[in-house]
Amino acid sequence: MKKLISFTLASSLFFISAIHLHAQAAQSAADRSKALSGLFAEMWEDRLQHSPEFASSIGDKRWNDQLTDYSVAAYNDRLARGRDYLLRLAAIDTTGLSDQEELSKDLMARELAEQQEAANFKPWEMPVDQFNGLQSSLPQLVSQLSFETVKDYDDYIARLKKMPAAFQQITDNMMTGMDDHRVPPKYLLEKVLVQVNTIAQEKPEDTPFARPLKKFPSAVSAADQERIKAEMLDAIQKQVLPAYTRFAKFLQGVYIPAGRTEPGVWSLPDGDKYYAFRVRQSTTTDLTPDQIHQIGLDEVKRDEAEMLVIAQKLGFKDLASMRASIASNATLHAKTKEQMLDLYRHDIDQMKTKLPDLFGRLPKAPLVVDAVPAFIEKDQAPAYYEHGTPDGKRPGTVYVNTYDFAHRSLANVESIAYHEGLPGHHLQISVAQELTGLPEFRKYMHYTAYTEGWGLYAEHLGKDVGFYQDPYSDYGRLEADIFRAIRLVVDTGVHSKHWSRDQMVAFFKEHSGLDDATVNAEVDRYIAWPAQALGYKMGQLKILELRAKAQKELGAKFDLKAFHDEVVDSGALPLDVLDERVTAWIAQQKGK
């Protein structure tokens, strides 16, 4: 099998610098602006064409009958195209162009160079875990599709028929990973097997893939409905379910036995280097795992001090007694799944009324709340957000995990609602999608530290506008905050300090009152997804730091709405870039 061509960040930057020296300075600013815009458009089209599922998720139906090519050859082609784009991008001099054009060029160059560097660690060899992979992404894609015409259904059926080839491609990649000793932990793969078997053992009409048959639009005739139903169920029966069954047999008989025993990525080839890369990628900082570990310990201590104040006001002598009380308090646990969903809807709705006080620009896209799909709920986080389409036809959705609802605390519902919905992910991502005058790729950039940092900062905004009136809910806010601080400790603990899973769980239980289902799902998430969870707290701390800086330097001139608009109005940004832009904005405000 072909080996993946690697290309280092240093090599990328060398080429950028070399070509930049020969940029055609004689070109007019208008010509260079046009060339840059044209290149961005070409690269955007490239992304959509080679990532058809992503294209479908944002409402572009041109490749609705296609699936991504997951072969090694396709990865190599992508890297080669990326190197070519880097060279062409570097050849365009941005002197005299707008601030946003210069920023767009810098962000794209950074993203392309990072893709080249990531290839050194062969991420394609470990394409599945309990959070990511075809086994879950394909059925989840169904809810992101719109079915308005006969062609929509026919394209979907054609896509279903391509699933066996896609599963074979990732199976081949995983076998190469076994040869290279790059495999996930065995116990996590056992969770993947459960997910795969859940779908493999269902009747065709009961699978998530048959969801489009539940309701047809009036534009589809009765005759077409019958044909579509027969062809779709046939494709599920003869193509999709056999692909899942074969994949399950591969997992059980071949892959799981080869799974690694150590949870930390330090145990992989170049594991320490890989984790350092992931830390830098997730946090967009140059902080070391040791530094982040200490920040986490400090933040845990700070949160516990604030939590103790609330506990003592409620009559508890310490945090342990309050946590025990919450765990046994029936009023702080849902009685039904629908009650959980309604509480999220209530908190999001009440925040809507406060948004004009916090932001000058508000999102137009609608937002709904729904339950996490049953086939993945056991291993999912308490909630997550899925963006809608820019045209608003598919709303943004906050998915709430109602698995084992009777044992999930309701104290943190309010903070999570603000994080995932408003003014968190839905506001920030929708505003980005609705921006005008920027290249399309800017509307869909995702920097974990920025996006998740904003979500965690959004939890704090509820306090600013007078919410969290229930002391248990305010305690839940701090519980949610400390849970992100704990992430800094346990993520670096397992991947850098060689902690065991038991050590991670013990630290969680010592410093939080989170239920067992949440603790177990979270710990397994950090093991499967190294450094991703670091971005939340690091991003929040940076935004709070910049806000405090602006308040101190601007004094009476400080406008919270203007500050928020400055933070969100350029889309997602690396934290160092956000710092530079907010610092420049502060200087500009001083001069007014």
GUDREN-697488 format. One record per residue (C-alpha): residue number from 1; residue in one letter; x, y, z. Coordinates in steps of 0.05 Angstrom, whole numbers. Layout:
! GUDREN-697488
R  nr rest      X      Y      Z
R NUM    a      X      Y      Z
...
This chain:
! GUDREN-697488
R  nr rest      X      Y      Z
R   1    m      0      0      0
R   2    k     24     70    -15
R   3    k     52    108     44
R   4    l     27    178     59
R   5    i     73    233     34
R   6    s     93    278     93
R   7    f    110    351     89
R   8    t    134    391    149
R   9    l    111    459    172
R  10    a    183    484    165
R  11    s    185    463     92
R  12    s    119    498     79
R  13    l    143    563    109
R  14    f    208    558     71
R  15    f    171    555      6
R  16    i    125    611     26
R  17    s    184    656     43
R  18    a    222    639    -20
R  19    i    164    652    -67
R  20    h    143    715    -31
R  21    l    210    747    -49
R  22    h    191    742   -122
R  23    a    119    768   -116
R  24    q     99    812   -173
R  25    a    100    879   -138
R  26    a     84    913   -204
R  27    q     13    887   -203
R  28    s    -39    936   -181
R  29    a    -74    927   -115
R  30    a   -139    914   -153
R  31    d   -107    859   -194
R  32    r    -76    826   -133
R  33    s   -142    830    -95
R  34    k   -177    796   -153
R  35    a   -124    742   -157
R  36    l   -129    729    -82
R  37    s   -205    725    -85
R  38    g   -201    679   -145
R  39    l   -153    632   -109
R  40    f   -196    630    -47
R  41    a   -256    613    -90
R  42    e   -217    557   -124
R  43    m   -195    528    -58
R  44    w   -265    531    -30
R  45    e   -292    494    -90
R  46    d   -237    443    -81
R  47    r   -258    432     -9
R  48    l   -331    422    -27
R  49    q   -316    375    -84
R  50    h   -269    331    -43
R  51    s   -311    334     21
R  52    p   -381    322     -6
R  53    e   -411    307     62
R  54    f   -389    375     87
R  55    a   -417    407     24
R  56    s   -484    373     37
R  57    s   -483    396    110
R  58    i   -481    469     89
R  59    g   -536    461     37
R  60    d   -494    452    -27
R  61    k   -526    394    -63
R  62    r   -479    387   -123
R  63    w   -444    326    -94
R  64    n   -502    296    -56
R  65    d   -492    229    -91
R  66    q   -418    224    -70
R  67    l   -377    205     -9
R  68    t   -307    227      9
R  69    d   -250    186    -19
R  70    y   -215    160     43
R  71    s   -159    123      6
R  72    v    -85    137     17
R  73    a    -80    161    -55
R  74    a   -133    213    -41
R  75    y    -95    237     21
R  76    n    -32    244    -19
R  77    d    -69    282    -73
R  78    r    -98    329    -21
R  79    l    -29    343      8
R  80    a     -1    356    -62
R  81    r    -57    405    -77
R  82    g    -45    438    -10
R  83    r     29    449    -26
R  84    d     11    479    -93
R  85    y    -40    526    -60
R  86    l     14    548    -10
R  87    l     60    567    -67
R  88    r      7    604   -105
R  89    l    -18    639    -42
R  90    a     52    662    -24
R  91    a     61    692    -93
R  92    i      5    743    -80
R  93    d     31    806    -46
R  94    t    -21    835      2
R  95    t     13    903      9
R  96    g    -41    955      0
R  97    l    -98    906      6
R  98    s   -151    908     61
R  99    d   -139    885    132
R 100    q   -188    828    122
R 101    e   -155    805     57
R 102    e    -87    802     92
R 103    l   -118    764    150
R 104    s   -152    715    103
R 105    k    -86    700     68
R 106    d    -50    690    134
R 107    l   -105    644    162
R 108    m   -107    602     99
R 109    a    -31    595     96
R 110    r    -32    574    169
R 111    e    -85    522    158
R 112    l    -51    493     97
R 113    a     16    489    132
R 114    e    -16    455    192
R 115    q    -48    403    147
R 116    q     21    386    119
R 117    e     50    381    189
R 118    a     -7    337    213
R 119    a      8    287    158
R 120    n     73    268    194
R 121    f     30    234    247
R 122    k    -13    195    198
R 123    p    -81    211    227
R 124    w   -113    172    170
R 125    e    -88    107    203
R 126    m   -134    117    264
R 127    p   -199    141    232
R 128    v   -249    114    284
R 129    d   -264    120    357
R 130    q   -328    125    398
R 131    f   -335    199    380
R 132    n   -311    200    308
R 133    g   -313    157    246
R 134    l   -357    133    189
R 135    q   -398     88    235
R 136    s   -428    150    268
R 137    s   -416    207    219
R 138    l   -455    175    162
R 139    p   -520    163    201
R 140    q   -513    232    234
R 141    l   -507    263    165
R 142    v   -578    242    149
R 143    s   -609    295    194
R 144    q   -568    349    159
R 145    l   -596    334     91
R 146    s   -658    365     60
R 147    f   -705    325     16
R 148    e   -747    369    -29
R 149    t   -744    335    -97
R 150    v   -741    266   -128
R 151    k   -668    281   -145
R 152    d   -652    292    -72
R 153    y   -676    221    -57
R 154    d   -642    190   -117
R 155    d   -576    224    -99
R 156    y   -583    198    -28
R 157    i   -595    127    -52
R 158    a   -533    132    -97
R 159    r   -494    156    -36
R 160    l   -518     97      5
R 161    k   -492     49    -48
R 162    k   -422     79    -40
R 163    m   -417     63     34
R 164    p   -386     -6     26
R 165    a   -327     24    -13
R 166    a   -318     78     40
R 167    f   -317     27     96
R 168    q   -267    -15     57
R 169    q   -221     46     49
R 170    i   -219     61    123
R 171    t   -210    -13    138
R 172    d   -149    -14     93
R 173    n   -122     48    128
R 174    m   -133     17    196
R 175    m    -95    -46    175
R 176    t    -37     -2    154
R 177    g    -42     31    222
R 178    m    -35    -37    255
R 179    d     29    -48    216
R 180    d     54     21    240
R 181    h     32      8    312
R 182    r    -18     65    308
R 183    v    -82     40    339
R 184    p   -131     68    391
R 185    p   -140     37    460
R 186    k   -173    -31    458
R 187    y   -229    -14    507
R 188    l   -250     46    465
R 189    l   -254      3    403
R 190    e   -301    -43    440
R 191    k   -348     18    446
R 192    v   -342     29    371
R 193    l   -362    -44    361
R 194    v   -426    -32    401
R 195    q   -443     28    358
R 196    v   -431    -12    294
R 197    n   -471    -72    317
R 198    t   -529    -29    339
R 199    i   -540     -7    267
R 200    a   -518    -73    235
R 201    q   -571   -111    273
R 202    e   -630    -65    259
R 203    k   -683    -75    206
R 204    p   -672    -30    145
R 205    e   -733     12    160
R 206    d   -711     23    232
R 207    t   -641     49    217
R 208    p   -625    123    217
R 209    f   -613    116    142
R 210    a   -687    105    130
R 211    r   -706    170    164
R 212    p   -720    206     97
R 213    l   -778    158     85
R 214    k   -817    183    145
R 215    k   -845    244    108
R 216    f   -845    260     35
R 217    p   -855    331      7
R 218    s   -916    343    -35
R 219    a   -872    352    -97
R 220    v   -858    277    -97
R 221    s   -913    237   -130
R 222    a   -943    174    -99
R 223    a   -911    131   -153
R 224    d   -843    161   -140
R 225    q   -852    152    -66
R 226    e   -864     77    -75
R 227    r   -803     71   -121
R 228    i   -759    111    -75
R 229    k   -780     72    -13
R 230    a   -766      5    -47
R 231    e   -698     28    -74
R 232    m   -675     60    -10
R 233    l   -693      1     34
R 234    d   -661    -45    -17
R 235    a   -596     -4    -15
R 236    i   -597     -5     61
R 237    q   -610    -80     62
R 238    k   -559   -100      9
R 239    q   -505    -46     15
R 240    v   -507     -9     80
R 241    l   -522    -63    131
R 242    p   -473   -113    101
R 243    a   -419    -59    103
R 244    y   -433    -49    177
R 245    t   -433   -124    189
R 246    r   -366   -133    154
R 247    f   -337    -75    192
R 248    a   -361   -105    258
R 249    k   -328   -171    241
R 250    f   -263   -135    224
R 251    l   -265    -97    290
R 252    q   -280   -158    332
R 253    g   -235   -208    298
R 254    v   -176   -166    276
R 255    y   -173    -94    300
R 256    i   -195    -96    372
R 257    p   -145   -151    391
R 258    a    -91   -104    363
R 259    g   -115    -44    404
R 260    r    -64    -13    449
R 261    t    -67    -23    524
R 262    e    -41     45    546
R 263    p    -92    102    543
R 264    g    -42    159    530
R 265    v    -17    177    460
R 266    w     53    179    489
R 267    s     52    104    475
R 268    l     46    115    399
R 269    p    107    123    354
R 270    d    128    196    360
R 271    g     72    201    412
R 272    d    103    259    452
R 273    k    114    299    388
R 274    y     44    284    365
R 275    y     14    308    431
R 276    a     56    372    429
R 277    f     29    384    359
R 278    r    -43    371    382
R 279    v    -34    418    442
R 280    r    -10    473    396
R 281    q    -65    458    346
R 282    s   -121    458    398
R 283    t    -99    517    440
R 284    t    -65    559    385
R 285    t    -12    575    438
R 286    d     60    554    450
R 287    l     45    531    521
R 288    t     74    464    541
R 289    p     33    407    570
R 290    d     66    420    638
R 291    q     46    493    637
R 292    i    -25    476    618
R 293    h    -28    423    672
R 294    q     -9    475    724
R 295    i    -60    525    697
R 296    g   -112    471    706
R 297    l    -93    458    778
R 298    d    -95    533    793
R 299    e   -164    541    760
R 300    v   -192    480    798
R 301    k   -169    513    864
R 302    r   -201    580    845
R 303    d   -268    548    825
R 304    e   -271    506    888
R 305    a   -263    569    931
R 306    e   -323    601    896
R 307    m   -364    537    900
R 308    l   -351    532    974
R 309    v   -381    601    986
R 310    i   -446    579    953
R 311    a   -446    513    990
R 312    q   -438    546   1057
R 313    k   -493    596   1042
R 314    l   -538    536   1029
R 315    g   -519    507   1097
R 316    f   -467    455   1076
R 317    k   -401    452   1113
R 318    d   -361    430   1052
R 319    l   -365    413    978
R 320    a   -368    339    990
R 321    s   -433    344   1030
R 322    m   -465    390    979
R 323    r   -446    343    922
R 324    a   -475    284    960
R 325    s   -539    324    972
R 326    i   -546    342    898
R 327    a   -536    269    878
R 328    s   -593    247    923
R 329    n   -639    308    912
R 330    a   -696    284    867
R 331    t   -715    355    848
R 332    l   -647    364    815
R 333    h   -656    305    769
R 334    a   -702    298    709
R 335    k   -764    255    714
R 336    t   -771    248    639
R 337    k   -729    259    577
R 338    e   -777    313    553
R 339    q   -768    351    619
R 340    m   -693    356    604
R 341    l   -706    381    534
R 342    d   -757    432    559
R 343    l   -708    460    610
R 344    y   -656    472    556
R 345    r   -709    506    513
R 346    h   -730    551    571
R 347    d   -660    574    586
R 348    i   -644    589    513
R 349    d   -709    627    505
R 350    q   -696    671    566
R 351    m   -626    687    541
R 352    k   -655    710    474
R 353    t   -687    770    509
R 354    k   -619    793    534
R 355    l   -579    787    470
R 356    p   -592    859    446
R 357    d   -558    883    510
R 358    l   -496    842    494
R 359    f   -487    845    419
R 360    g   -495    894    362
R 361    r   -499    837    311
R 362    l   -548    781    323
R 363    p   -556    716    285
R 364    k   -615    707    237
R 365    a   -612    631    237
R 366    p   -665    593    278
R 367    l   -646    546    335
R 368    v   -680    483    360
R 369    v   -667    432    416
R 370    d   -670    357    403
R 371    a   -646    292    436
R 372    v   -580    260    419
R 373    p   -593    200    372
R 374    a   -601    136    411
R 375    f   -547     97    374
R 376    i   -492    144    401
R 377    e   -521    173    465
R 378    k   -486    126    514
R 379    d   -417    152    496
R 380    q   -434    225    481
R 381    a   -424    289    521
R 382    p   -483    320    559
R 383    a   -499    362    498
R 384    y   -470    386    433
R 385    y   -486    436    378
R 386    e   -495    423    303
R 387    h   -495    483    257
R 388    g   -552    497    209
R 389    t   -548    518    136
R 390    p   -533    591    117
R 391    d   -601    597     83
R 392    g   -637    579    148
R 393    k   -673    519    117
R 394    r   -641    474    169
R 395    p   -637    506    237
R 396    g   -579    501    285
R 397    t   -592    446    335
R 398    v   -572    436    407
R 399    y   -571    361    418
R 400    v   -583    341    491
R 401    n   -561    274    518
R 402    t   -621    243    552
R 403    y   -587    176    565
R 404    d   -595    156    638
R 405    f   -632    221    649
R 406    a   -654    203    720
R 407    h   -581    205    743
R 408    r   -561    269    706
R 409    s   -559    332    749
R 410    l   -603    389    726
R 411    a   -559    440    762
R 412    n   -514    449    701
R 413    v   -569    453    648
R 414    e   -571    529    648
R 415    s   -496    537    636
R 416    i   -495    484    581
R 417    a   -555    516    547
R 418    y   -517    582    542
R 419    h   -454    546    519
R 420    e   -484    504    463
R 421    g   -541    551    444
R 422    l   -545    625    460
R 423    p   -501    665    467
R 424    g   -452    608    454
R 425    h   -441    564    394
R 426    h   -505    581    357
R 427    l   -493    655    360
R 428    q   -419    654    343
R 429    i   -423    602    287
R 430    s   -487    631    257
R 431    v   -458    702    256
R 432    a   -396    674    222
R 433    q   -438    639    169
R 434    e   -477    703    157
R 435    l   -416    748    148
R 436    t   -410    785     82
R 437    g   -348    809     46
R 438    l   -305    750     69
R 439    p   -284    688     30
R 440    e   -328    628     44
R 441    f   -275    589     81
R 442    r   -272    642    135
R 443    k   -344    628    153
R 444    y   -329    556    170
R 445    m   -261    559    203
R 446    h   -258    523    269
R 447    y   -204    536    321
R 448    t   -222    496    383
R 449    a   -193    547    431
R 450    y   -234    603    399
R 451    t   -299    566    385
R 452    e   -302    527    450
R 453    g   -269    583    489
R 454    w   -327    627    466
R 455    g   -377    575    487
R 456    l   -347    573    557
R 457    y   -344    649    560
R 458    a   -418    649    540
R 459    e   -434    611    604
R 460    h   -402    669    642
R 461    l   -447    719    605
R 462    g   -508    689    638
R 463    k   -481    716    704
R 464    d   -469    784    673
R 465    v   -542    792    654
R 466    g   -570    770    720
R 467    f   -586    697    708
R 468    y   -567    637    751
R 469    q   -615    663    804
R 470    d   -624    593    832
R 471    p   -562    580    876
R 472    y   -560    508    853
R 473    s   -557    532    781
R 474    d   -502    582    799
R 475    y   -466    524    832
R 476    g   -477    485    768
R 477    r   -444    541    729
R 478    l   -382    534    771
R 479    e   -387    459    767
R 480    a   -386    466    691
R 481    d   -327    513    695
R 482    i   -286    468    741
R 483    f   -301    410    696
R 484    r   -265    448    639
R 485    a   -208    463    687
R 486    i   -204    390    705
R 487    r   -196    375    632
R 488    l   -130    413    631
R 489    v   -105    368    686
R 490    v   -129    300    664
R 491    d   -117    309    589
R 492    t    -44    329    600
R 493    g    -41    277    655
R 494    v    -58    218    611
R 495    h    -23    239    547
R 496    s     39    272    576
R 497    k     48    248    648
R 498    h     29    175    634
R 499    w    -32    175    679
R 500    s    -78    115    679
R 501    r   -153    120    665
R 502    d   -166    105    738
R 503    q   -124    166    757
R 504    m   -165    209    710
R 505    v   -231    185    740
R 506    a   -205    194    811
R 507    f   -185    266    799
R 508    f   -253    280    768
R 509    k   -290    251    827
R 510    e   -246    286    878
R 511    h   -259    354    847
R 512    s   -329    351    818
R 513    g   -397    323    831
R 514    l   -410    301    760
R 515    d   -450    237    752
R 516    d   -414    173    733
R 517    a   -443    172    662
R 518    t   -414    240    648
R 519    v   -347    227    680
R 520    n   -337    162    643
R 521    a   -358    191    576
R 522    e   -313    252    586
R 523    v   -252    212    607
R 524    d   -259    167    547
R 525    r   -268    227    502
R 526    y   -201    257    524
R 527    i   -166    191    513
R 528    a   -196    185    443
R 529    w   -187    258    423
R 530    p   -120    282    451
R 531    a   -116    356    470
R 532    q   -183    375    439
R 533    a   -212    388    508
R 534    l   -156    436    526
R 535    g   -183    490    480
R 536    y   -245    506    522
R 537    k   -212    534    584
R 538    m   -152    563    548
R 539    g   -198    601    501
R 540    q   -244    625    556
R 541    l   -185    651    596
R 542    k   -158    690    536
R 543    i   -226    723    521
R 544    l   -234    742    595
R 545    e   -163    768    595
R 546    l   -176    811    534
R 547    r   -241    837    562
R 548    a   -207    857    628
R 549    k   -152    890    588
R 550    a   -202    930    547
R 551    q   -241    951    609
R 552    k   -178    974    644
R 553    e   -149   1013    586
R 554    l   -214   1043    560
R 555    g   -248   1059    626
R 556    a   -313   1096    612
R 557    k   -303   1086    537
R 558    f   -310   1011    544
R 559    d   -372    984    509
R 560    l   -387    910    522
R 561    k   -429    904    459
R 562    a   -374    933    416
R 563    f   -323    887    449
R 564    h   -365    826    434
R 565    d   -376    847    362
R 566    e   -301    856    354
R 567    v   -290    785    380
R 568    v   -342    750    337
R 569    d   -346    793    274
R 570    s   -285    762    239
R 571    g   -305    690    249
R 572    a   -263    640    288
R 573    l   -190    661    299
R 574    p   -127    632    331
R 575    l   -119    662    400
R 576    d    -55    699    382
R 577    v    -90    732    323
R 578    l   -150    749    367
R 579    d   -104    782    417
R 580    e    -72    824    362
R 581    r   -139    846    334
R 582    v   -170    863    402
R 583    t   -107    901    422
R 584    a   -111    941    357
R 585    w   -186    954    370
R 586    i   -170    980    440
R 587    a   -119   1029    411
R 588    q   -171   1051    359
R 589    q   -223   1063    413
R 590    k   -174   1104    453
R 591    g   -165   1151    394
R 592    k   -239   1166    387
